[in-house]
Amino acid sequence: MGFKVEGSGGGGMSEINVTPLIDIMLVMLIIFMVITPPTISQIQGKLPEKSEEVPEDQVPKDQLLAAVCKDGSITLNRQVVTLEELAIQVEKRIASTDKLIFVDAHPDAPYEVVTRVMDASRDKGAEKIGIAKLKTEEEFRACDPITAAPAPVEGAAPPTVGG
């Protein structure tokens, strides 16, 4: 498929023979088509089937809820703590909570702080980290000890001001 019909004889062809290139591309396409489906099936996460709201009387009293506020401050059950204090409290209290902690973050919270809270919780014994539903701006006022809302969040300990 790479010959010249004209009769000049001794000169070379000036067109590029693309047949081998097309053959290689087709073989690569088939290889990627065969490899891709198993790769995609191996990258699956464990997601809950259905999310239900738990009635307030059924929420465990020892449940741990860590929240990261807009300014990067951290609360544990609506009490403002540092990252080191959070790690200490999680280590003390994780045994009574089936090794589960919920993490909630304000939409504008620093991503680095949220990951540090998750990492510190995992390092101190949390086997499961649940992602809590994002709260409204008013519910995140517990982060600010001056304007802390007096009404507790469902299942959480009452807020304290100061330390």
Backbone hydrogen bonds, N-H to C=O, Kabsch-Sander energy under -0.5 kcal/mol:
donor,donor_aa,acceptor,acceptor_aa,energy
9,G,6,E,-0.5
10,G,8,S,-1.1
18,V,16,I,-0.9
22,I,18,V,-2.3
23,D,19,T,-2.2
24,I,20,P,-2.3
25,M,21,L,-2.2
26,L,22,I,-2.3
27,V,23,D,-2.0
28,M,24,I,-2.4
29,L,25,M,-2.3
30,I,26,L,-2.1
31,I,27,V,-2.2
32,F,28,M,-2.6
33,M,29,L,-2.1
34,V,30,I,-1.8
35,I,31,I,-2.2
36,T,32,F,-2.2
39,T,35,I,-1.3
40,I,36,T,-2.2
41,S,37,P,-1.9
42,Q,38,P,-1.0
43,I,40,I,-1.2
44,Q,42,Q,-0.8
47,L,45,G,-0.9
52,E,50,K,-0.6
54,V,52,E,-0.5
58,Q,55,P,-1.8
59,V,56,E,-1.0
63,Q,60,P,-1.1
64,L,100,L,-0.5
65,L,63,Q,-0.5
66,A,102,F,-3.2
67,A,75,T,-2.5
68,V,104,D,-2.4
69,C,67,A,-0.5
69,C,73,S,-3.0
72,G,69,C,-1.7
74,I,81,V,-0.8
75,T,67,A,-2.6
76,L,79,Q,-2.5
77,N,65,L,-3.1
79,Q,76,L,-1.0
80,V,78,R,-0.5
81,V,74,I,-2.6
86,L,82,T,-2.5
87,A,83,L,-2.1
88,I,84,E,-2.0
89,Q,85,E,-2.7
90,V,86,L,-2.8
91,E,87,A,-2.2
92,K,88,I,-2.0
93,R,89,Q,-2.5
94,I,90,V,-2.1
96,S,93,R,-0.8
97,T,94,I,-1.5
98,D,95,A,-0.6
99,K,94,I,-1.5
100,L,97,T,-1.1
101,I,128,K,-1.8
102,F,64,L,-2.4
103,V,130,G,-3.1
104,D,66,A,-2.8
106,H,68,V,-2.6
109,A,106,H,-2.1
114,V,110,P,-1.7
115,T,111,Y,-2.3
116,R,112,E,-1.9
117,V,113,V,-2.2
118,M,114,V,-2.1
119,D,115,T,-2.8
120,A,116,R,-2.7
121,S,117,V,-2.2
122,R,118,M,-2.4
123,D,119,D,-2.7
124,K,120,A,-1.5
125,G,122,R,-1.4
126,A,121,S,-2.4
127,E,99,K,-1.5
128,K,99,K,-2.4
130,G,101,I,-2.7
130,G,128,K,-0.5
132,A,103,V,-2.5
132,A,130,G,-0.7
140,F,136,T,-1.1
141,R,138,E,-1.3
142,A,139,E,-0.8
143,C,140,F,-1.7
144,D,141,R,-1.2
156,A,153,V,-2.3
160,T,78,R,-0.7
